[in-house]
Amino acid sequence: MSHNILEDDSQSEDDKLCKIDDEEDEYLAKIEQEDEYLAKIQQEEDERLAKVQQEEDERLAKIQREDERLAKLQQDEDERLAKIQQDEVERLAKAQLEEDEQLARAIQESLTIGSPPRSDNDSSFLSYPHLFPPGYR
């Protein structure tokens, strides 16, 4: 009988060990399933973040292109205004030059037409008696 008791005890221990092995296998399978689930969630999150990053990169590229376009427009406008300003300065300078030349011609003509014949002593005061009123002679 002692032999039966030992057999029962060893079989009972074997059953317990098998049961523990089965539980351990079930636990490991659950952990593996959870790991696969977490890996799937991580992959989905990575794909979502990659998509968000791509959209952000495209948005920033669009903003940069718009900034470059606006900078080009601003540069063109600045150049156009500078040309207008330069043209205006040149136009005013030309008008001033023409006015100065006209004034110089008028002075020259008034000196030639209104000047009396020169005397032999060539004195400026005697040549232009009309420049000084009679009270100052």
N, CA, C and O atoms as CSV, one atom per row, in Angstrom:
chain,resi,resn,atom,element,x,y,z
A,1,MET,N,N,0.768,-1.169,0.000
A,1,MET,CA,C,0.000,0.000,0.000
A,1,MET,C,C,0.827,1.258,0.000
A,1,MET,O,O,0.410,2.262,-0.577
A,2,SER,N,N,1.912,1.240,0.587
A,2,SER,CA,C,2.759,2.412,0.627
A,2,SER,C,C,3.208,2.776,-0.765
A,2,SER,O,O,3.460,3.933,-1.103
A,3,HIS,N,N,3.293,1.729,-1.549
A,3,HIS,CA,C,3.681,1.983,-2.907
A,3,HIS,C,C,2.580,2.750,-3.645
A,3,HIS,O,O,2.872,3.622,-4.463
A,4,ASN,N,N,1.342,2.431,-3.362
A,4,ASN,CA,C,0.207,3.113,-3.961
A,4,ASN,C,C,0.110,4.564,-3.511
A,4,ASN,O,O,-0.247,5.457,-4.279
A,5,ILE,N,N,0.430,4.762,-2.271
A,5,ILE,CA,C,0.368,6.108,-1.723
A,5,ILE,C,C,1.423,6.972,-2.421
A,5,ILE,O,O,1.175,8.120,-2.788
A,6,LEU,N,N,2.602,6.380,-2.590
A,6,LEU,CA,C,3.671,7.107,-3.257
A,6,LEU,C,C,3.291,7.400,-4.703
A,6,LEU,O,O,3.548,8.483,-5.228
A,7,GLU,N,N,2.674,6.404,-5.329
A,7,GLU,CA,C,2.252,6.601,-6.701
A,7,GLU,C,C,1.189,7.671,-6.798
A,7,GLU,O,O,1.198,8.494,-7.714
A,8,ASP,N,N,0.278,7.655,-5.852
A,8,ASP,CA,C,-0.780,8.663,-5.841
A,8,ASP,C,C,-0.182,10.046,-5.614
A,8,ASP,O,O,-0.567,11.022,-6.257
A,9,ASP,N,N,0.758,10.104,-4.695
A,9,ASP,CA,C,1.389,11.390,-4.396
A,9,ASP,C,C,2.187,11.905,-5.595
A,9,ASP,O,O,2.131,13.094,-5.910
A,10,SER,N,N,2.931,11.018,-6.264
A,10,SER,CA,C,3.736,11.452,-7.396
A,10,SER,C,C,2.836,11.807,-8.581
A,10,SER,O,O,3.129,12.734,-9.336
A,11,GLN,N,N,1.735,11.057,-8.738
A,11,GLN,CA,C,0.816,11.386,-9.807
A,11,GLN,C,C,0.129,12.698,-9.501
A,11,GLN,O,O,-0.100,13.501,-10.406
A,12,SER,N,N,-0.189,12.922,-8.294
A,12,SER,CA,C,-0.826,14.161,-7.880
A,12,SER,C,C,0.138,15.332,-8.115
A,12,SER,O,O,-0.281,16.406,-8.547
A,13,GLU,N,N,1.412,15.122,-7.832
A,13,GLU,CA,C,2.416,16.165,-8.068
A,13,GLU,C,C,2.603,16.391,-9.566
A,13,GLU,O,O,2.764,17.524,-10.020
A,14,ASP,N,N,2.580,15.297,-10.326
A,14,ASP,CA,C,2.688,15.423,-11.786
A,14,ASP,C,C,1.496,16.206,-12.339
A,14,ASP,O,O,1.645,17.054,-13.219
A,15,ASP,N,N,0.306,15.902,-11.801
A,15,ASP,CA,C,-0.882,16.620,-12.228
A,15,ASP,C,C,-0.757,18.106,-11.889
A,15,ASP,O,O,-1.106,18.980,-12.682
A,16,LYS,N,N,-0.252,18.354,-10.698
A,16,LYS,CA,C,-0.064,19.753,-10.278
A,16,LYS,C,C,0.940,20.465,-11.187
A,16,LYS,O,O,0.722,21.608,-11.591
A,17,LEU,N,N,2.036,19.782,-11.504
A,17,LEU,CA,C,3.063,20.374,-12.361
A,17,LEU,C,C,2.513,20.613,-13.770
A,17,LEU,O,O,2.784,21.643,-14.387
A,18,CYS,N,N,1.744,19.654,-14.263
A,18,CYS,CA,C,1.129,19.817,-15.584
A,18,CYS,C,C,0.162,20.995,-15.565
A,18,CYS,O,O,0.107,21.797,-16.497
A,19,LYS,N,N,-0.596,21.073,-14.476
A,19,LYS,CA,C,-1.550,22.175,-14.354
A,19,LYS,C,C,-0.805,23.517,-14.308
A,19,LYS,O,O,-1.222,24.492,-14.932
A,20,ILE,N,N,0.300,23.548,-13.560
A,20,ILE,CA,C,1.110,24.772,-13.471
A,20,ILE,C,C,1.692,25.111,-14.841
A,20,ILE,O,O,1.705,26.273,-15.246
A,21,ASP,N,N,2.181,24.077,-15.559
A,21,ASP,CA,C,2.717,24.300,-16.904
A,21,ASP,C,C,1.637,24.854,-17.825
A,21,ASP,O,O,1.886,25.773,-18.606
A,22,ASP,N,N,0.434,24.288,-17.727
A,22,ASP,CA,C,-0.672,24.768,-18.558
A,22,ASP,C,C,-1.013,26.220,-18.227
A,22,ASP,O,O,-1.223,27.037,-19.124
A,23,GLU,N,N,-1.066,26.529,-16.954
A,23,GLU,CA,C,-1.371,27.900,-16.536
A,23,GLU,C,C,-0.281,28.865,-17.024
A,23,GLU,O,O,-0.555,29.972,-17.486
A,24,GLU,N,N,0.974,28.389,-16.899
A,24,GLU,CA,C,2.101,29.213,-17.349
A,24,GLU,C,C,2.013,29.427,-18.856
A,24,GLU,O,O,2.252,30.535,-19.336
A,25,ASP,N,N,1.676,28.386,-19.606
A,25,ASP,CA,C,1.530,28.510,-21.058
A,25,ASP,C,C,0.413,29.485,-21.404
A,25,ASP,O,O,0.554,30.312,-22.305
A,26,GLU,N,N,-0.714,29.379,-20.670
A,26,GLU,CA,C,-1.833,30.301,-20.899
A,26,GLU,C,C,-1.420,31.746,-20.597
A,26,GLU,O,O,-1.751,32.667,-21.344
A,27,TYR,N,N,-0.694,31.927,-19.497
A,27,TYR,CA,C,-0.230,33.257,-19.098
A,27,TYR,C,C,0.708,33.832,-20.156
A,27,TYR,O,O,0.598,34.995,-20.543
A,28,LEU,N,N,1.650,32.973,-20.622
A,28,LEU,CA,C,2.597,33.421,-21.648
A,28,LEU,C,C,1.871,33.743,-22.961
A,28,LEU,O,O,2.233,34.689,-23.662
A,29,ALA,N,N,0.855,32.957,-23.282
A,29,ALA,CA,C,0.078,33.218,-24.494
A,29,ALA,C,C,-0.661,34.548,-24.364
A,29,ALA,O,O,-0.719,35.320,-25.322
A,30,LYS,N,N,-1.227,34.822,-23.183
A,30,LYS,CA,C,-1.905,36.101,-22.953
A,30,LYS,C,C,-0.909,37.257,-23.077
A,30,LYS,O,O,-1.201,38.277,-23.703
A,31,ILE,N,N,0.238,37.089,-22.488
A,31,ILE,CA,C,1.273,38.140,-22.569
A,31,ILE,C,C,1.677,38.353,-24.022
A,31,ILE,O,O,1.844,39.494,-24.455
A,32,GLU,N,N,1.835,37.282,-24.774
A,32,GLU,CA,C,2.189,37.391,-26.186
A,32,GLU,C,C,1.088,38.117,-26.955
A,32,GLU,O,O,1.378,38.965,-27.799
A,33,GLN,N,N,-0.183,37.788,-26.667
A,33,GLN,CA,C,-1.300,38.476,-27.316
A,33,GLN,C,C,-1.288,39.966,-26.965
A,33,GLN,O,O,-1.489,40.819,-27.829
A,34,GLU,N,N,-1.051,40.263,-25.685
A,34,GLU,CA,C,-0.992,41.670,-25.273
A,34,GLU,C,C,0.165,42.386,-25.952
A,34,GLU,O,O,0.025,43.534,-26.374
A,35,ASP,N,N,1.310,41.712,-26.060
A,35,ASP,CA,C,2.452,42.309,-26.750
A,35,ASP,C,C,2.128,42.583,-28.218
A,35,ASP,O,O,2.474,43.638,-28.750
A,36,GLU,N,N,1.464,41.627,-28.868
A,36,GLU,CA,C,1.067,41.818,-30.262
A,36,GLU,C,C,0.073,42.976,-30.373
A,36,GLU,O,O,0.160,43.789,-31.293
A,37,TYR,N,N,-0.864,43.045,-29.438
A,37,TYR,CA,C,-1.855,44.126,-29.437
A,37,TYR,C,C,-1.169,45.477,-29.245
A,37,TYR,O,O,-1.465,46.447,-29.943
A,38,LEU,N,N,-0.245,45.518,-28.280
A,38,LEU,CA,C,0.491,46.769,-28.035
A,38,LEU,C,C,1.361,47.140,-29.239
A,38,LEU,O,O,1.480,48.317,-29.582
A,39,ALA,N,N,1.961,46.149,-29.872
A,39,ALA,CA,C,2.771,46.415,-31.062
A,39,ALA,C,C,1.896,46.965,-32.184
A,39,ALA,O,O,2.298,47.877,-32.906
A,40,LYS,N,N,0.695,46.400,-32.324
A,40,LYS,CA,C,-0.234,46.881,-33.346
A,40,LYS,C,C,-0.651,48.313,-33.044
A,40,LYS,O,O,-0.679,49.148,-33.948
A,41,ILE,N,N,-0.976,48.613,-31.788
A,41,ILE,CA,C,-1.348,49.972,-31.388
A,41,ILE,C,C,-0.174,50.929,-31.636
A,41,ILE,O,O,-0.367,52.037,-32.135
A,42,GLN,N,N,1.038,50.496,-31.286
A,42,GLN,CA,C,2.230,51.326,-31.500
A,42,GLN,C,C,2.436,51.599,-32.986
A,42,GLN,O,O,2.759,52.720,-33.377
A,43,GLN,N,N,2.246,50.565,-33.817
A,43,GLN,CA,C,2.397,50.737,-35.260
A,43,GLN,C,C,1.352,51.713,-35.794
A,43,GLN,O,O,1.679,52.570,-36.615
A,44,GLU,N,N,0.107,51.601,-35.347
A,44,GLU,CA,C,-0.944,52.516,-35.772
A,44,GLU,C,C,-0.631,53.941,-35.340
A,44,GLU,O,O,-0.836,54.890,-36.097
A,45,GLU,N,N,-0.130,54.081,-34.112
A,45,GLU,CA,C,0.238,55.403,-33.603
A,45,GLU,C,C,1.401,55.982,-34.405
A,45,GLU,O,O,1.399,57.171,-34.726
A,46,ASP,N,N,2.389,55.156,-34.731
A,46,ASP,CA,C,3.520,55.607,-35.546
A,46,ASP,C,C,3.052,56.055,-36.928
A,46,ASP,O,O,3.514,57.070,-37.449
A,47,GLU,N,N,2.121,55.282,-37.526
A,47,GLU,CA,C,1.585,55.654,-38.841
A,47,GLU,C,C,0.803,56.955,-38.749
A,47,GLU,O,O,0.907,57.803,-39.635
A,48,ARG,N,N,0.015,57.124,-37.679
A,48,ARG,CA,C,-0.753,58.353,-37.498
A,48,ARG,C,C,0.184,59.545,-37.331
A,48,ARG,O,O,-0.023,60.600,-37.931
A,49,LEU,N,N,1.215,59.363,-36.512
A,49,LEU,CA,C,2.184,60.450,-36.312
A,49,LEU,C,C,2.940,60.764,-37.596
A,49,LEU,O,O,3.217,61.929,-37.881
A,50,ALA,N,N,3.275,59.744,-38.370
A,50,ALA,CA,C,3.967,59.975,-39.643
A,50,ALA,C,C,3.069,60.771,-40.590
A,50,ALA,O,O,3.538,61.664,-41.296
A,51,LYS,N,N,1.775,60.440,-40.598
A,51,LYS,CA,C,0.836,61.166,-41.450
A,51,LYS,C,C,0.706,62.617,-40.996
A,51,LYS,O,O,0.703,63.532,-41.819
A,52,VAL,N,N,0.600,62.824,-39.681
A,52,VAL,CA,C,0.513,64.185,-39.135
A,52,VAL,C,C,1.783,64.960,-39.476
A,52,VAL,O,O,1.717,66.129,-39.856
A,53,GLN,N,N,2.941,64.309,-39.340
A,53,GLN,CA,C,4.220,64.965,-39.650
A,53,GLN,C,C,4.288,65.332,-41.128
A,53,GLN,O,O,4.748,66.417,-41.483
A,54,GLN,N,N,3.831,64.430,-41.985
A,54,GLN,CA,C,3.833,64.706,-43.418
A,54,GLN,C,C,2.916,65.881,-43.740
A,54,GLN,O,O,3.280,66.759,-44.522
A,55,GLU,N,N,1.726,65.897,-43.137
A,55,GLU,CA,C,0.804,67.015,-43.363
A,55,GLU,C,C,1.410,68.324,-42.876
A,55,GLU,O,O,1.275,69.357,-43.533
A,56,GLU,N,N,2.084,68.283,-41.717
A,56,GLU,CA,C,2.737,69.483,-41.177
A,56,GLU,C,C,3.864,69.947,-42.098
A,56,GLU,O,O,4.018,71.143,-42.343
A,57,ASP,N,N,4.653,68.994,-42.611
A,57,ASP,CA,C,5.734,69.341,-43.546
A,57,ASP,C,C,5.175,69.980,-44.812
A,57,ASP,O,O,5.731,70.955,-45.317
A,58,GLU,N,N,4.070,69.427,-45.327
A,58,GLU,CA,C,3.443,69.989,-46.523
A,58,GLU,C,C,2.902,71.384,-46.241
A,58,GLU,O,O,3.026,72.281,-47.075
A,59,ARG,N,N,2.301,71.571,-45.064
A,59,ARG,CA,C,1.777,72.885,-44.689
A,59,ARG,C,C,2.907,73.902,-44.580
A,59,ARG,O,O,2.789,75.026,-45.068
A,60,LEU,N,N,4.001,73.504,-43.939
A,60,LEU,CA,C,5.148,74.410,-43.804
A,60,LEU,C,C,5.772,74.723,-45.165
A,60,LEU,O,O,6.193,75.853,-45.409
A,61,ALA,N,N,5.832,73.729,-46.048
A,61,ALA,CA,C,6.377,73.962,-47.390
A,61,ALA,C,C,5.484,74.947,-48.152
A,61,ALA,O,O,5.976,75.819,-48.867
A,62,LYS,N,N,4.181,74.799,-47.990
A,62,LYS,CA,C,3.246,75.713,-48.648
A,62,LYS,C,C,3.426,77.131,-48.109
A,62,LYS,O,O,3.430,78.092,-48.878
A,63,ILE,N,N,3.572,77.261,-46.800
A,63,ILE,CA,C,3.799,78.578,-46.185
A,63,ILE,C,C,5.108,79.171,-46.698
A,63,ILE,O,O,5.173,80.360,-47.014
A,64,GLN,N,N,6.141,78.350,-46.781
A,64,GLN,CA,C,7.434,78.840,-47.265
A,64,GLN,C,C,7.328,79.318,-48.711
A,64,GLN,O,O,7.877,80.362,-49.065
A,65,ARG,N,N,6.618,78.551,-49.549
A,65,ARG,CA,C,6.438,78.979,-50.948
A,65,ARG,C,C,5.681,80.299,-50.998
A,65,ARG,O,O,6.017,81.177,-51.792
A,66,GLU,N,N,4.663,80.445,-50.159
A,66,GLU,CA,C,3.886,81.689,-50.122
A,66,GLU,C,C,4.765,82.853,-49.648
A,66,GLU,O,O,4.698,83.954,-50.195
A,67,ASP,N,N,5.592,82.595,-48.619
A,67,ASP,CA,C,6.510,83.636,-48.135
A,67,ASP,C,C,7.480,84.060,-49.236
A,67,ASP,O,O,7.750,85.249,-49.408
A,68,GLU,N,N,8.003,83.082,-49.979
A,68,GLU,CA,C,8.927,83.395,-51.072
A,68,GLU,C,C,8.218,84.201,-52.163
A,68,GLU,O,O,8.788,85.142,-52.716
A,69,ARG,N,N,6.971,83.827,-52.468
A,69,ARG,CA,C,6.205,84.553,-53.480
A,69,ARG,C,C,5.970,85.999,-53.029
A,69,ARG,O,O,6.118,86.936,-53.813
A,70,LEU,N,N,5.604,86.164,-51.760
A,70,LEU,CA,C,5.367,87.516,-51.234
A,70,LEU,C,C,6.661,88.330,-51.204
A,70,LEU,O,O,6.650,89.524,-51.502
A,71,ALA,N,N,7.759,87.695,-50.850
A,71,ALA,CA,C,9.048,88.400,-50.841
A,71,ALA,C,C,9.411,88.854,-52.256
A,71,ALA,O,O,9.919,89.960,-52.444
A,72,LYS,N,N,9.150,88.004,-53.247
A,72,LYS,CA,C,9.430,88.365,-54.644
A,72,LYS,C,C,8.545,89.539,-55.066
A,72,LYS,O,O,9.018,90.479,-55.705
A,73,LEU,N,N,7.255,89.481,-54.707
A,73,LEU,CA,C,6.353,90.588,-55.021
A,73,LEU,C,C,6.826,91.880,-54.355
A,73,LEU,O,O,6.804,92.945,-54.972
A,74,GLN,N,N,7.252,91.782,-53.096
A,74,GLN,CA,C,7.737,92.962,-52.372
A,74,GLN,C,C,8.987,93.519,-53.043
A,74,GLN,O,O,9.128,94.731,-53.204
A,75,GLN,N,N,9.894,92.621,-53.434
A,75,GLN,CA,C,11.116,93.063,-54.118
A,75,GLN,C,C,10.772,93.750,-55.440
A,75,GLN,O,O,11.323,94.803,-55.760
A,76,ASP,N,N,9.861,93.151,-56.203
A,76,ASP,CA,C,9.448,93.759,-57.475
A,76,ASP,C,C,8.832,95.134,-57.240
A,76,ASP,O,O,9.117,96.084,-57.969
A,77,GLU,N,N,7.981,95.233,-56.214
A,77,GLU,CA,C,7.335,96.510,-55.897
A,77,GLU,C,C,8.375,97.542,-55.468
A,77,GLU,O,O,8.309,98.700,-55.881
A,78,ASP,N,N,9.335,97.126,-54.640
A,78,ASP,CA,C,10.395,98.046,-54.208
A,78,ASP,C,C,11.211,98.538,-55.400
A,78,ASP,O,O,11.547,99.719,-55.488
A,79,GLU,N,N,11.528,97.620,-56.315
A,79,GLU,CA,C,12.293,98.006,-57.503
A,79,GLU,C,C,11.487,98.964,-58.378
A,79,GLU,O,O,12.029,99.931,-58.913
A,80,ARG,N,N,10.192,98.687,-58.518
A,80,ARG,CA,C,9.328,99.552,-59.324
A,80,ARG,C,C,9.258,100.954,-58.711
A,80,ARG,O,O,9.360,101.957,-59.418
A,81,LEU,N,N,9.081,101.009,-57.379
A,81,LEU,CA,C,9.021,102.314,-56.711
A,81,LEU,C,C,10.358,103.049,-56.798
A,81,LEU,O,O,10.387,104.267,-56.972
A,82,ALA,N,N,11.456,102.315,-56.679
A,82,ALA,CA,C,12.778,102.938,-56.794
A,82,ALA,C,C,12.972,103.510,-58.197
A,82,ALA,O,O,13.538,104.592,-58.355
A,83,LYS,N,N,12.506,102.788,-59.209
A,83,LYS,CA,C,12.618,103.284,-60.587
A,83,LYS,C,C,11.764,104.536,-60.768
A,83,LYS,O,O,12.206,105.508,-61.380
A,84,ILE,N,N,10.544,104.514,-60.235
A,84,ILE,CA,C,9.674,105.689,-60.330
A,84,ILE,C,C,10.339,106.879,-59.645
A,84,ILE,O,O,10.342,107.992,-60.169
A,85,GLN,N,N,10.902,106.625,-58.466
A,85,GLN,CA,C,11.563,107.702,-57.726
A,85,GLN,C,C,12.778,108.221,-58.505
A,85,GLN,O,O,12.987,109.431,-58.594
A,86,GLN,N,N,13.574,107.314,-59.063
A,86,GLN,CA,C,14.744,107.712,-59.843
A,86,GLN,C,C,14.317,108.509,-61.072
A,86,GLN,O,O,14.934,109.521,-61.405
A,87,ASP,N,N,13.263,108.054,-61.746
A,87,ASP,CA,C,12.756,108.781,-62.921
A,87,ASP,C,C,12.303,110.185,-62.525
A,87,ASP,O,O,12.549,111.153,-63.245
A,88,GLU,N,N,11.643,110.285,-61.379
A,88,GLU,CA,C,11.164,111.597,-60.905
A,88,GLU,C,C,12.339,112.511,-60.579
A,88,GLU,O,O,12.314,113.697,-60.909
A,89,VAL,N,N,13.367,111.966,-59.934
A,89,VAL,CA,C,14.561,112.765,-59.618
A,89,VAL,C,C,15.216,113.249,-60.916
A,89,VAL,O,O,15.608,114.410,-61.027
A,90,GLU,N,N,15.327,112.347,-61.889
A,90,GLU,CA,C,15.925,112.736,-63.172
A,90,GLU,C,C,15.068,113.776,-63.888
A,90,GLU,O,O,15.604,114.721,-64.466
A,91,ARG,N,N,13.746,113.618,-63.857
A,91,ARG,CA,C,12.844,114.570,-64.497
A,91,ARG,C,C,12.981,115.946,-63.842
A,91,ARG,O,O,13.054,116.963,-64.532
A,92,LEU,N,N,13.017,115.971,-62.493
A,92,LEU,CA,C,13.161,117.251,-61.791
A,92,LEU,C,C,14.525,117.882,-62.072
A,92,LEU,O,O,14.624,119.097,-62.245
A,93,ALA,N,N,15.574,117.061,-62.118
A,93,ALA,CA,C,16.907,117.584,-62.406
A,93,ALA,C,C,16.952,118.163,-63.819
A,93,ALA,O,O,17.552,119.214,-64.043
A,94,LYS,N,N,16.318,117.478,-64.770
A,94,LYS,CA,C,16.292,117.969,-66.146
A,94,LYS,C,C,15.498,119.274,-66.224
A,94,LYS,O,O,15.900,120.217,-66.906
A,95,ALA,N,N,14.370,119.315,-65.519
A,95,ALA,CA,C,13.559,120.538,-65.523
A,95,ALA,C,C,14.349,121.684,-64.893
A,95,ALA,O,O,14.313,122.809,-65.392
A,96,GLN,N,N,15.057,121.406,-63.804
A,96,GLN,CA,C,15.855,122.442,-63.147
A,96,GLN,C,C,16.977,122.907,-64.070
A,96,GLN,O,O,17.258,124.102,-64.158
A,97,LEU,N,N,17.619,121.962,-64.759
A,97,LEU,CA,C,18.687,122.317,-65.690
A,97,LEU,C,C,18.140,123.200,-66.819
A,97,LEU,O,O,18.750,124.206,-67.183
A,98,GLU,N,N,16.989,122.813,-67.365
A,98,GLU,CA,C,16.387,123.618,-68.433
A,98,GLU,C,C,16.038,125.018,-67.925
A,98,GLU,O,O,16.242,126.017,-68.615
A,99,GLU,N,N,15.509,125.064,-66.702
A,99,GLU,CA,C,15.165,126.372,-66.118
A,99,GLU,C,C,16.423,127.205,-65.907
A,99,GLU,O,O,16.431,128.402,-66.193
A,100,ASP,N,N,17.492,126.575,-65.406
A,100,ASP,CA,C,18.759,127.289,-65.196
A,100,ASP,C,C,19.329,127.781,-66.523
A,100,ASP,O,O,19.812,128.910,-66.613
A,101,GLU,N,N,19.274,126.939,-67.548
A,101,GLU,CA,C,19.785,127.339,-68.862
A,101,GLU,C,C,18.966,128.489,-69.437
A,101,GLU,O,O,19.510,129.422,-70.027
A,102,GLN,N,N,17.647,128.407,-69.254
A,102,GLN,CA,C,16.772,129.469,-69.744
A,102,GLN,C,C,17.085,130.787,-69.024
A,102,GLN,O,O,17.134,131.849,-69.645
A,103,LEU,N,N,17.293,130.700,-67.718
A,103,LEU,CA,C,17.634,131.885,-66.942
A,103,LEU,C,C,18.986,132.444,-67.393
A,103,LEU,O,O,19.155,133.655,-67.539
A,104,ALA,N,N,19.937,131.543,-67.608
A,104,ALA,CA,C,21.267,131.998,-68.059
A,104,ALA,C,C,21.160,132.686,-69.414
A,104,ALA,O,O,21.796,133.720,-69.626
A,105,ARG,N,N,20.373,132.140,-70.335
A,105,ARG,CA,C,20.191,132.775,-71.654
A,105,ARG,C,C,19.531,134.145,-71.504
A,105,ARG,O,O,19.912,135.113,-72.162
A,106,ALA,N,N,18.531,134.201,-70.620
A,106,ALA,CA,C,17.826,135.478,-70.419
A,106,ALA,C,C,18.785,136.522,-69.858
A,106,ALA,O,O,18.780,137.672,-70.295
A,107,ILE,N,N,19.594,136.129,-68.906
A,107,ILE,CA,C,20.578,137.065,-68.329
A,107,ILE,C,C,21.565,137.482,-69.404
A,107,ILE,O,O,21.883,138.663,-69.548
A,108,GLN,N,N,22.048,136.497,-70.160
A,108,GLN,CA,C,23.010,136.800,-71.229
A,108,GLN,C,C,22.394,137.765,-72.242
A,108,GLN,O,O,23.041,138.727,-72.655
A,109,GLU,N,N,21.169,137.515,-72.634
A,109,GLU,CA,C,20.508,138.390,-73.608
A,109,GLU,C,C,20.297,139.785,-73.027
A,109,GLU,O,O,20.487,140.785,-73.719
A,110,SER,N,N,19.904,139.849,-71.757
A,110,SER,CA,C,19.673,141.170,-71.157
A,110,SER,C,C,20.977,141.940,-71.040
A,110,SER,O,O,20.987,143.167,-71.143
A,111,LEU,N,N,22.074,141.229,-70.827
A,111,LEU,CA,C,23.366,141.903,-70.752
A,111,LEU,C,C,23.799,142.376,-72.136
A,111,LEU,O,O,24.367,143.459,-72.277
A,112,THR,N,N,23.536,141.582,-73.135
A,112,THR,CA,C,23.954,141.954,-74.489
A,112,THR,C,C,23.062,143.052,-75.048
A,112,THR,O,O,23.559,143.999,-75.658
A,113,ILE,N,N,21.799,142.942,-74.858
A,113,ILE,CA,C,20.868,143.926,-75.422
A,113,ILE,C,C,20.929,145.230,-74.647
A,113,ILE,O,O,20.972,146.297,-75.259
A,114,GLY,N,N,20.933,145.182,-73.346
A,114,GLY,CA,C,20.844,146.395,-72.540
A,114,GLY,C,C,22.168,147.035,-72.215
A,114,GLY,O,O,22.165,148.063,-71.539
A,115,SER,N,N,23.284,146.521,-72.634
A,115,SER,CA,C,24.557,147.114,-72.229
A,115,SER,C,C,24.923,148.249,-73.165
A,115,SER,O,O,24.833,148.095,-74.383
A,116,PRO,N,N,25.336,149.392,-72.618
A,116,PRO,CA,C,25.776,150.511,-73.452
A,116,PRO,C,C,27.156,150.222,-74.018
A,116,PRO,O,O,27.855,149.339,-73.521
A,117,PRO,N,N,27.548,150.934,-75.025
A,117,PRO,CA,C,28.892,150.717,-75.582
A,117,PRO,C,C,29.936,151.040,-74.528
A,117,PRO,O,O,29.763,151.943,-73.710
A,118,ARG,N,N,30.993,150.302,-74.566
A,118,ARG,CA,C,32.049,150.465,-73.566
A,118,ARG,C,C,32.906,151.670,-73.895
A,118,ARG,O,O,33.162,152.002,-75.052
A,119,SER,N,N,33.335,152.306,-72.817
A,119,SER,CA,C,34.245,153.446,-73.012
A,119,SER,C,C,35.674,152.944,-73.033
A,119,SER,O,O,35.937,151.759,-72.828
A,120,ASP,N,N,36.587,153.857,-73.281
A,120,ASP,CA,C,37.977,153.461,-73.382
A,120,ASP,C,C,38.575,153.091,-72.035
A,120,ASP,O,O,39.490,152.269,-71.983
A,121,ASN,N,N,38.099,153.662,-70.965
A,121,ASN,CA,C,38.710,153.333,-69.674
A,121,ASN,C,C,38.175,152.008,-69.114
A,121,ASN,O,O,38.732,151.509,-68.136
A,122,ASP,N,N,37.131,151.423,-69.687
A,122,ASP,CA,C,36.594,150.100,-69.384
A,122,ASP,C,C,36.227,149.940,-67.924
A,122,ASP,O,O,36.464,148.870,-67.363
A,123,SER,N,N,35.676,150.921,-67.298
A,123,SER,CA,C,35.277,150.823,-65.902
A,123,SER,C,C,33.892,150.227,-65.821
A,123,SER,O,O,33.005,150.621,-66.579
A,124,SER,N,N,33.692,149.306,-64.938
A,124,SER,CA,C,32.396,148.658,-64.784
A,124,SER,C,C,31.364,149.636,-64.263
A,124,SER,O,O,30.194,149.570,-64.640
A,125,PHE,N,N,31.790,150.538,-63.403
A,125,PHE,CA,C,30.839,151.493,-62.836
A,125,PHE,C,C,30.365,152.469,-63.897
A,125,PHE,O,O,29.208,152.889,-63.893
A,126,LEU,N,N,31.257,152.827,-64.803
A,126,LEU,CA,C,30.882,153.770,-65.845
A,126,LEU,C,C,30.066,153.077,-66.931
A,126,LEU,O,O,29.232,153.702,-67.586
A,127,SER,N,N,30.308,151.799,-67.114
A,127,SER,CA,C,29.622,151.074,-68.168
A,127,SER,C,C,28.173,150.808,-67.818
A,127,SER,O,O,27.345,150.645,-68.714
A,128,TYR,N,N,27.851,150.759,-66.554
A,128,TYR,CA,C,26.494,150.436,-66.135
A,128,TYR,C,C,25.937,151.522,-65.227
A,128,TYR,O,O,25.671,151.270,-64.052
A,129,PRO,N,N,25.757,152.722,-65.756
A,129,PRO,CA,C,25.254,153.792,-64.893
A,129,PRO,C,C,23.806,153.539,-64.488
A,129,PRO,O,O,23.354,154.084,-63.480
A,130,HIS,N,N,23.081,152.747,-65.228
A,130,HIS,CA,C,21.673,152.501,-64.898
A,130,HIS,C,C,21.534,151.569,-63.685
A,130,HIS,O,O,20.437,151.438,-63.141
A,131,LEU,N,N,22.626,150.918,-63.250
A,131,LEU,CA,C,22.555,150.030,-62.083
A,131,LEU,C,C,22.511,150.807,-60.777
A,131,LEU,O,O,22.061,150.286,-59.756
A,132,PHE,N,N,22.982,152.060,-60.806
A,132,PHE,CA,C,23.027,152.851,-59.571
A,132,PHE,C,C,22.079,154.031,-59.677
A,132,PHE,O,O,22.201,154.827,-60.608
A,133,PRO,N,N,21.159,154.167,-58.772
A,133,PRO,CA,C,20.244,155.310,-58.809
A,133,PRO,C,C,21.038,156.612,-58.655
A,133,PRO,O,O,22.138,156.597,-58.102
A,134,PRO,N,N,20.492,157.744,-59.140
A,134,PRO,CA,C,21.207,159.032,-59.133
A,134,PRO,C,C,21.642,159.481,-57.741
A,134,PRO,O,O,22.635,160.200,-57.625
A,135,GLY,N,N,20.948,159.091,-56.700
A,135,GLY,CA,C,21.318,159.531,-55.358
A,135,GLY,C,C,22.589,158.915,-54.854
A,135,GLY,O,O,23.173,159.433,-53.902
A,136,TYR,N,N,23.050,157.828,-55.446
A,136,TYR,CA,C,24.261,157.142,-54.953
A,136,TYR,C,C,25.501,157.457,-55.741
A,136,TYR,O,O,26.550,156.882,-55.450
A,137,ARG,N,N,25.454,158.324,-56.709
A,137,ARG,CA,C,26.629,158.615,-57.530
A,137,ARG,C,C,27.511,159.600,-56.898
A,137,ARG,O,O,28.546,159.953,-57.462
